[in-house]
Amino acid sequence: MTVLTGRLFQMIGLLLLPIGLSIGLFADNAQLEVRLLFTGAGFFLVGWLMARKR
């Protein structure tokens, strides 16, 4: 179950990146872009730690 949750967190992290990039590109909001980048990276890291084999 934790592997599935980890993969879900990784997917959320990977989905936040293009959203943040498009906001920074089209809405010219660099602060929100960086915040979404770090949030997505955090989700991905937590998901990677949960999904890896021990």
MOHU-V813897 format. One record per backbone hydrogen bond with DSSP energy under -0.5 kcal/mol. CO is the residue of the C=O (numbers start at 1). NH is the residue of the N-H. If there is no record, write none. Layout:
# MOHU-V813897
{{CO:NH} {CO:NH}}
This chain:
# MOHU-V813897
{{1:5} {2:6} {3:7} {4:8} {5:9} {6:10} {7:11} {8:12} {9:13} {10:14} {11:15} {12:16} {13:17} {14:18} {15:19} {16:20} {17:21} {18:22} {19:23} {20:24} {21:25} {22:26} {22:27} {23:27} {23:29} {28:30} {29:33} {30:34} {31:35} {32:36} {33:37} {34:38} {35:39} {36:40} {37:41} {38:42} {39:43} {40:44} {41:45} {42:46} {43:47} {44:48} {45:49} {46:50} {47:51} {48:52}}
